[in-house]
Amino acid sequence: MAATTHPALEGAHLTETVIIGAGIVGLSTALRLAEQGRPVIVLEGLRVGRQVSGRSSAKITTQHRLIYRHLLASVGVEGAAAYAEANILGAGQIRRWIANHGISCDLQEKPAYTYTCERVRLPDLEAEMIAANSLGLHAEIVEQLPLPFDTVAALRFPDQAQFNPVHYLDGLARAFVDLGGKIFEQSRVLSVDDGHRWRVATSAGSIEAENVVVATNMTIKSPVGMANRTQPRSHAVMAFRFDNPSLVDGMFIAADDPVRSFRTGRDGSGSVLLALGPHFDTGHENDVAARFAELERWVRAHFPVGDSLWYWCNEDYDTADCIPLVGEPDPVKAPGFYIATGFNAWGITNGTAAGLLISDGIAGRVNPWRELYDPSRSLPDDFHRNGDTASTVSGVSDIPKGGGGIVTRGKEKFAVRHLEDGTLQALSAQCTHKGCTVSWNNVEQTWDCPCHGSIFAADGSVIHGPARQPLKKAPEFPR
């Protein structure tokens, strides 16, 4: 399938709704509004579907590890039922869009399992089964699992699914454009201002709209700050050639710690095993490569895999109550300003549900889970943990070729890369969001903020926010 290609924003535009971010939230919102005949423009800082959503494990499932017993205890039957309903409808909407718009995205029906290798965790699985079934979901305990290693039992949700997220998001984008929607890529938003209308500006153009939807991984702007109401976390992802996919018939996540998850998939050459390692706080690791080495050791000890094909980090944001933050943060002072973040690594169905919620708000309809996902709801103020750089070195001689490190010169901190040809490139080490000192990710070759999770490319350009501006150049770096 050919990738979508869209121009960059130029000039001044007027529309009813402008959406920032072409991931699953942004495109779901956009398509739902376009289906209602509403004018919408989507802005994407890089490429459609190639960021967090496109790098996910892409499980279309209402099984979110052991979420329902937690929700019954924390938000009661009504709140837990609203979460279940939102994700049931989110999953159903994905299937309908795939069918209605002929989206070729390798959709496969698969059961979802939360498994344990520890008998002491059986009561947890049983409690989750009771909770899920009480909310109208179908869950069962099974002792025989389609896996090549020993387990004790698992909680099984039948009739779930998986797909290729990049192909799905490309399909949503095409369907949206076919309905008259406009998408601009390579159009990073630099400012969002209010006035008679919302005004969103990039380096080469601007859009005025009655509604603005910030559908970035973390909000680049919000009437109520979200960065300190969430915690950025990352995890290692690896794909391996896997010639016998019948050994892993389903989508699996561990109830045990450390939490790993895995499923099969396909590429142009055959079957693959996709595995995710335990999460870690973004920017807090001095050797991210060690996370991948540990994941590969575990995979090879449990599965007959072949070559390692791809590897990457993906990032998400957690909330204290395990519920996303979606909607209007301040409908009185900032009407028409919508955000979505904090998906706790379950953004496929939750992200689609977020698109339905936001589009309902724009259309003036009451959404049944609006109160549950309210982004301004009360949350603990001690959940977020800022960190400091994990990449401090005493001098440039301590940075290996191909690596990066933080070098202090007087009162200044510099993010320094040691290129393979021996030359040095220096940037300011201050994240342009709130000034925290970034860390070097030696797998992704990125500068990662240990406070609020902004990710910068090796040259300092923004991959995703909350930062909007690149790391500053440091031409006067004293070597």
C-alpha positions as CSV (number, residue, x, y, z in Angstrom):
1,M,0.0,0.0,0.0
2,A,1.4,3.4,-1.0
3,A,1.9,5.9,1.8
4,T,-0.3,9.0,1.9
5,T,1.3,12.2,0.7
6,H,0.0,15.6,1.6
7,P,1.4,19.1,1.2
8,A,2.7,21.4,3.9
9,L,0.5,24.2,5.1
10,E,0.9,27.5,3.4
11,G,-1.1,30.7,3.7
12,A,-4.2,31.5,5.7
13,H,-7.1,29.1,6.0
14,L,-10.6,29.2,7.6
15,T,-12.5,26.1,8.8
16,E,-14.8,24.9,11.5
17,T,-12.4,22.5,13.2
18,V,-8.6,22.3,13.1
19,I,-7.1,19.1,14.4
20,I,-3.4,18.9,15.5
21,G,-2.0,15.4,15.1
22,A,-2.7,12.7,12.5
23,G,-2.7,9.7,14.8
24,I,-5.6,7.6,15.8
25,V,-7.3,10.3,17.9
26,G,-6.9,13.0,15.3
27,L,-8.0,11.0,12.3
28,S,-10.9,9.3,14.1
29,T,-12.2,12.7,15.1
30,A,-11.6,14.1,11.6
31,L,-13.4,11.2,9.8
32,R,-16.3,11.2,12.2
33,L,-16.8,15.0,11.6
34,A,-16.4,14.7,7.9
35,E,-19.0,11.9,7.8
36,Q,-21.4,14.5,9.2
37,G,-20.4,17.0,6.5
38,R,-18.4,19.3,8.7
39,P,-15.4,21.1,7.4
40,V,-12.1,20.0,9.1
41,I,-8.4,20.5,8.5
42,V,-5.8,18.2,10.0
43,L,-2.2,19.3,10.7
44,E,0.6,16.8,11.2
45,G,4.1,17.8,12.2
46,L,5.7,14.9,10.4
47,R,3.9,12.1,8.5
48,V,0.4,10.7,8.9
49,G,0.3,7.7,11.2
50,R,4.0,7.3,11.6
51,Q,4.3,8.4,15.2
52,V,3.0,6.9,18.4
53,S,-0.2,5.3,17.0
54,G,1.6,3.8,14.0
55,R,4.3,2.4,16.3
56,S,1.9,0.6,18.7
57,S,1.2,-3.1,19.1
58,A,-2.2,-2.3,17.6
59,K,-4.6,-4.6,19.6
60,I,-8.2,-3.9,19.0
61,T,-9.3,-5.2,22.4
62,T,-11.4,-4.3,25.4
63,Q,-9.0,-6.4,27.5
64,H,-6.7,-3.9,29.1
65,R,-4.7,-6.2,31.4
66,L,-6.5,-6.1,34.8
67,I,-8.3,-2.8,34.5
68,Y,-12.0,-3.6,35.3
69,R,-11.6,-4.7,38.9
70,H,-9.5,-1.5,39.5
71,L,-12.2,0.7,37.9
72,L,-15.0,-0.9,39.9
73,A,-13.1,-0.1,43.1
74,S,-12.1,3.4,42.1
75,V,-15.0,4.9,40.0
76,G,-17.8,2.4,40.8
77,V,-20.1,0.5,38.6
78,E,-21.3,3.4,36.5
79,G,-17.7,4.6,35.7
80,A,-16.4,1.1,35.0
81,A,-19.4,0.5,32.7
82,A,-18.7,3.7,30.9
83,Y,-15.1,2.7,30.3
84,A,-16.2,-0.7,29.0
85,E,-18.8,0.9,26.7
86,A,-16.4,3.4,25.3
87,N,-13.9,0.7,24.4
88,I,-16.6,-1.6,23.0
89,L,-17.8,1.2,20.8
90,G,-14.3,2.2,19.9
91,A,-13.5,-1.4,18.8
92,G,-16.7,-1.6,16.8
93,Q,-16.1,1.7,15.1
94,I,-12.7,0.5,13.9
95,R,-14.2,-2.6,12.4
96,R,-17.0,-0.5,10.7
97,W,-14.6,2.0,9.2
98,I,-12.4,-0.9,7.9
99,A,-15.4,-2.5,6.2
100,N,-17.1,0.7,5.0
101,H,-14.0,2.3,3.5
102,G,-12.4,-0.9,2.3
103,I,-9.2,-0.4,4.4
104,S,-6.6,-3.1,3.8
105,C,-4.8,-3.3,7.1
106,D,-4.2,-7.0,7.8
107,L,-7.2,-7.2,10.2
108,Q,-7.1,-10.6,12.0
109,E,-9.5,-12.0,14.6
110,K,-7.6,-13.1,17.7
111,P,-8.4,-13.7,21.3
112,A,-6.7,-11.6,23.9
113,Y,-5.1,-13.1,27.0
114,T,-3.7,-11.8,30.3
115,Y,-1.6,-14.7,31.4
116,T,0.3,-15.7,34.6
117,C,3.2,-18.0,35.3
118,E,2.6,-17.6,39.1
119,R,-0.1,-19.6,40.8
120,V,-0.4,-16.8,43.4
121,R,-1.8,-14.5,40.7
122,L,-4.9,-16.8,40.0
123,P,-7.1,-14.8,42.4
124,D,-6.3,-11.6,40.5
125,L,-7.4,-13.2,37.2
126,E,-10.5,-14.6,38.7
127,A,-11.4,-11.2,40.2
128,E,-10.9,-9.5,36.8
129,M,-13.1,-12.2,35.1
130,I,-15.9,-11.5,37.5
131,A,-15.5,-7.7,37.1
132,A,-15.4,-7.9,33.3
133,N,-18.4,-10.2,33.0
134,S,-20.4,-8.0,35.4
135,L,-19.9,-5.1,33.0
136,G,-21.2,-7.1,30.0
137,L,-17.9,-8.2,28.6
138,H,-17.1,-11.9,27.9
139,A,-14.2,-13.2,29.9
140,E,-13.1,-16.7,30.9
141,I,-10.3,-18.4,32.8
142,V,-8.3,-21.0,30.7
143,E,-5.5,-23.2,31.8
144,Q,-4.3,-24.5,28.4
145,L,-2.7,-21.7,26.3
146,P,-1.5,-21.7,22.7
147,L,2.1,-20.9,23.8
148,P,5.4,-22.7,23.5
149,F,6.3,-22.2,27.2
150,D,4.6,-23.2,30.5
151,T,2.0,-21.0,32.2
152,V,-0.4,-21.4,35.0
153,A,-3.6,-19.8,33.5
154,A,-4.9,-16.9,31.6
155,L,-7.9,-14.6,31.4
156,R,-9.2,-14.9,27.9
157,F,-11.4,-12.4,26.0
158,P,-12.6,-14.0,22.7
159,D,-13.5,-12.1,19.5
160,Q,-10.8,-9.4,19.7
161,A,-8.6,-8.4,16.8
162,Q,-5.2,-7.0,15.6
163,F,-4.2,-5.0,12.6
164,N,-1.4,-3.0,10.9
165,P,-1.8,0.4,12.5
166,V,0.1,2.3,9.8
167,H,-2.1,0.9,7.0
168,Y,-5.2,1.5,9.0
169,L,-4.3,5.2,9.7
170,D,-3.4,5.7,6.0
171,G,-6.9,4.3,5.2
172,L,-8.6,6.7,7.6
173,A,-6.7,9.6,6.0
174,R,-7.8,8.6,2.5
175,A,-11.4,8.2,3.6
176,F,-11.3,11.6,5.3
177,V,-9.9,13.3,2.2
178,D,-12.4,11.5,0.0
179,L,-15.1,13.2,2.1
180,G,-13.6,16.6,1.5
181,G,-11.2,16.9,4.4
182,K,-7.8,18.5,4.2
183,I,-4.5,17.2,5.6
184,F,-1.3,19.1,5.8
185,E,1.9,17.1,6.6
186,Q,5.3,18.5,7.7
187,S,3.3,21.3,9.3
188,R,4.4,21.6,13.0
189,V,2.2,23.8,15.0
190,L,4.1,26.6,16.7
191,S,1.3,28.5,18.4
192,V,-2.4,28.2,19.3
193,D,-4.0,31.5,20.2
194,D,-7.6,32.5,21.1
195,G,-9.5,35.5,19.9
196,H,-12.7,35.8,17.9
197,R,-11.7,32.3,16.7
198,W,-8.9,29.9,17.5
199,R,-5.8,30.7,15.5
200,V,-3.3,27.9,14.9
201,A,0.0,28.8,13.2
202,T,2.9,27.0,11.6
203,S,6.1,28.5,10.2
204,A,4.4,29.0,6.8
205,G,0.7,29.3,7.4
206,S,-2.2,29.7,9.8
207,I,-5.8,28.4,10.3
208,E,-8.7,30.1,12.0
209,A,-11.4,27.8,13.4
210,E,-14.3,27.6,15.9
211,N,-12.8,24.4,17.4
212,V,-9.2,23.2,17.9
213,V,-8.4,19.6,18.8
214,V,-4.9,18.9,20.2
215,A,-4.5,15.2,19.4
216,T,-0.8,15.0,20.0
217,N,0.8,12.3,22.3
218,M,1.1,15.0,25.0
219,T,-0.8,18.2,24.6
220,I,1.4,21.0,23.1
221,K,-1.0,23.5,24.6
222,S,-4.0,23.2,26.9
223,P,-6.1,25.6,29.0
224,V,-5.4,23.3,31.9
225,G,-1.8,21.9,32.0
226,M,-1.7,18.1,31.3
227,A,2.1,17.5,31.6
228,N,2.1,17.3,35.4
229,R,-1.1,15.3,35.5
230,T,0.5,12.4,33.6
231,Q,3.7,10.4,33.5
232,P,5.6,9.7,30.3
233,R,6.8,6.2,29.9
234,S,8.5,4.3,27.1
235,H,9.0,0.6,26.2
236,A,11.2,-1.4,23.9
237,V,9.6,-3.1,20.9
238,M,11.2,-5.7,18.7
239,A,10.0,-7.8,15.8
240,F,11.5,-11.2,14.9
241,R,11.1,-13.6,12.0
242,F,8.7,-16.3,13.3
243,D,8.1,-19.3,11.0
244,N,5.5,-21.1,13.2
245,P,2.8,-18.5,14.2
246,S,0.5,-21.2,15.4
247,L,2.6,-21.4,18.5
248,V,1.3,-18.0,19.5
249,D,-2.4,-18.0,18.7
250,G,-3.6,-14.7,20.2
251,M,-2.5,-11.4,21.8
252,F,-0.8,-11.8,25.1
253,I,0.2,-9.6,28.1
254,A,1.6,-10.7,31.4
255,A,-0.3,-10.3,34.7
256,D,3.1,-10.8,36.3
257,D,5.9,-8.3,36.7
258,P,7.9,-7.4,34.7
259,V,5.1,-6.9,32.2
260,R,5.8,-8.1,28.7
261,S,3.4,-8.5,25.8
262,F,3.6,-10.1,22.4
263,R,1.6,-11.1,19.4
264,T,2.2,-12.3,15.9
265,G,1.9,-10.4,12.7
266,R,2.9,-10.4,9.0
267,D,5.2,-8.6,6.7
268,G,5.9,-9.0,3.0
269,S,8.2,-12.0,3.7
270,G,6.1,-14.0,6.2
271,S,5.2,-14.2,9.8
272,V,6.8,-12.1,12.6
273,L,6.6,-12.1,16.4
274,L,6.2,-8.6,17.9
275,A,7.3,-8.3,21.5
276,L,7.2,-5.4,24.0
277,G,9.3,-5.1,27.1
278,P,8.6,-3.6,30.5
279,H,8.0,0.1,30.5
280,F,10.4,2.7,31.8
281,D,10.2,6.4,32.5
282,T,11.2,8.4,29.4
283,G,14.6,10.0,29.6
284,H,15.5,8.2,32.9
285,E,17.7,5.5,31.4
286,N,21.4,5.9,30.7
287,D,21.5,2.8,28.5
288,V,18.3,2.2,26.6
289,A,20.1,-0.5,24.5
290,A,20.2,-2.7,27.7
291,R,16.4,-2.8,27.6
292,F,16.5,-4.2,24.1
293,A,19.2,-6.7,25.0
294,E,17.1,-8.0,27.9
295,L,14.0,-8.2,25.7
296,E,15.8,-10.2,23.1
297,R,17.2,-12.6,25.6
298,W,13.7,-13.2,27.0
299,V,12.2,-13.7,23.6
300,R,14.8,-16.2,22.5
301,A,14.5,-18.1,25.7
302,H,10.7,-18.5,25.2
303,F,10.1,-18.7,21.4
304,P,11.9,-20.3,18.4
305,V,12.4,-17.0,16.6
306,G,14.8,-16.2,13.8
307,D,16.5,-13.0,12.9
308,S,15.7,-9.7,14.6
309,L,14.0,-7.6,12.0
310,W,13.1,-4.2,13.5
311,Y,13.3,-2.5,16.9
312,W,12.1,0.8,18.2
313,C,10.9,2.7,21.3
314,N,7.4,3.9,21.7
315,E,6.1,6.3,24.3
316,D,2.8,6.8,26.0
317,Y,1.5,8.7,29.0
318,D,-0.1,7.2,32.1
319,T,-2.7,8.8,34.4
320,A,-3.1,8.2,38.1
321,D,-6.5,6.6,37.7
322,C,-5.8,4.6,34.5
323,I,-8.4,6.6,32.6
324,P,-7.5,8.9,29.6
325,L,-7.9,12.7,29.7
326,V,-10.3,13.6,26.8
327,G,-12.6,16.6,26.2
328,E,-12.7,20.3,26.9
329,P,-10.4,21.2,29.8
330,D,-12.1,24.5,30.4
331,P,-15.4,24.9,28.4
332,V,-16.2,28.2,30.1
333,K,-12.9,30.1,29.5
334,A,-11.8,28.1,26.5
335,P,-14.9,26.8,24.6
336,G,-14.1,24.7,21.6
337,F,-10.6,23.7,22.8
338,Y,-10.4,19.9,23.0
339,I,-7.5,17.6,24.1
340,A,-6.8,13.9,24.3
341,T,-3.8,12.3,26.2
342,G,-3.0,9.8,28.9
343,F,-4.0,6.5,27.3
344,N,-2.0,4.3,29.6
345,A,-0.8,2.2,26.6
346,W,-4.3,1.3,25.5
347,G,-4.8,3.9,22.8
348,I,-6.2,2.0,20.0
349,T,-9.8,1.5,21.3
350,N,-9.5,4.4,23.8
351,G,-8.1,6.7,21.1
352,T,-11.0,5.8,18.8
353,A,-13.5,6.4,21.6
354,A,-11.8,9.7,22.2
355,G,-12.5,10.7,18.6
356,L,-16.1,9.8,19.1
357,L,-16.3,11.8,22.3
358,I,-14.7,14.9,20.9
359,S,-16.7,14.8,17.7
360,D,-19.9,14.5,19.8
361,G,-18.9,17.6,21.7
362,I,-18.3,19.6,18.5
363,A,-21.6,18.5,17.2
364,G,-23.4,19.5,20.4
365,R,-24.3,15.9,21.4
366,V,-23.9,14.6,25.0
367,N,-21.5,11.7,25.1
368,P,-22.1,9.0,27.8
369,W,-18.5,8.8,28.9
370,R,-17.7,12.5,28.8
371,E,-17.7,12.8,32.6
372,L,-15.5,9.7,33.1
373,Y,-12.8,11.1,30.7
374,D,-13.1,14.7,31.8
375,P,-9.6,16.1,31.5
376,S,-10.1,18.6,34.3
377,R,-11.3,16.0,36.9
378,S,-9.6,15.8,40.2
379,L,-6.4,13.7,40.2
380,P,-3.5,13.3,42.8
381,D,-0.9,16.0,42.6
382,D,2.0,13.7,43.4
383,F,1.7,11.3,40.5
384,H,4.0,13.0,38.1
385,R,7.8,12.5,38.6
386,N,10.3,14.8,37.0
387,G,13.7,13.4,36.4
388,D,17.2,14.6,35.6
389,T,19.4,13.7,32.7
390,A,20.8,10.2,32.7
391,S,23.5,11.1,30.2
392,T,26.0,13.3,32.1
393,V,29.6,12.7,31.1
394,S,32.8,14.4,32.4
395,G,33.9,15.4,29.0
396,V,33.6,14.8,25.2
397,S,36.3,12.1,25.4
398,D,33.8,9.9,27.3
399,I,31.3,10.0,24.4
400,P,31.8,7.1,22.0
401,K,31.6,7.6,18.3
402,G,27.9,7.4,17.3
403,G,26.9,8.3,20.8
404,G,25.7,11.4,22.7
405,G,26.1,12.8,26.2
406,I,25.5,15.9,28.3
407,V,28.6,18.0,28.9
408,T,28.8,20.9,31.4
409,R,30.8,24.0,30.7
410,G,30.5,26.6,33.5
411,K,26.8,27.1,34.0
412,E,25.8,25.8,30.6
413,K,24.8,22.2,29.7
414,F,25.3,21.0,26.2
415,A,23.8,18.0,24.4
416,V,26.8,16.7,22.4
417,R,26.9,14.1,19.6
418,H,30.1,12.4,18.7
419,L,29.7,11.5,15.0
420,E,31.3,8.5,13.4
421,D,33.7,10.7,11.5
422,G,35.0,12.1,14.8
423,T,33.3,15.5,14.6
424,L,31.2,16.9,17.4
425,Q,27.8,18.5,17.2
426,A,26.5,20.5,20.1
427,L,23.1,21.8,21.1
428,S,21.7,23.3,24.2
429,A,20.7,20.5,26.6
430,Q,17.6,22.4,27.8
431,C,14.3,21.0,26.6
432,T,12.4,23.9,25.0
433,H,9.2,23.0,26.9
434,K,10.1,23.7,30.5
435,G,13.9,23.7,30.5
436,C,14.7,20.2,31.9
437,T,18.0,18.7,30.8
438,V,17.5,16.0,28.1
439,S,19.0,12.5,28.0
440,W,20.5,10.6,25.1
441,N,18.6,7.6,23.8
442,N,21.3,5.3,22.4
443,V,18.8,3.2,20.5
444,E,16.6,5.7,18.8
445,Q,19.4,8.3,18.5
446,T,17.2,10.9,20.1
447,W,17.3,13.4,22.9
448,D,14.5,12.6,25.4
449,C,13.2,14.9,28.1
450,P,13.1,13.2,31.5
451,C,10.4,15.5,32.8
452,H,7.5,15.7,30.4
453,G,8.6,13.3,27.6
454,S,9.4,15.5,24.6
455,I,11.4,13.7,22.0
456,F,13.9,15.5,19.8
457,A,15.8,14.0,16.8
458,A,19.6,13.9,17.0
459,D,19.8,17.2,15.2
460,G,17.5,18.8,17.8
461,S,14.3,19.0,15.7
462,V,11.1,18.1,17.5
463,I,9.7,14.6,16.9
464,H,6.9,15.1,19.3
465,G,5.9,17.4,22.2
466,P,4.9,18.9,24.4
467,A,7.8,20.9,23.1
468,R,7.1,22.9,20.0
469,Q,10.5,24.4,19.3
470,P,13.8,22.5,18.5
471,L,16.7,22.4,20.8
472,K,18.8,25.5,20.4
473,K,22.0,25.3,18.4
474,A,25.3,25.8,20.3
475,P,27.8,27.0,17.7
476,E,30.0,28.4,20.5
477,F,30.4,25.1,22.3
478,P,33.8,25.3,24.0
479,R,35.6,22.0,23.2
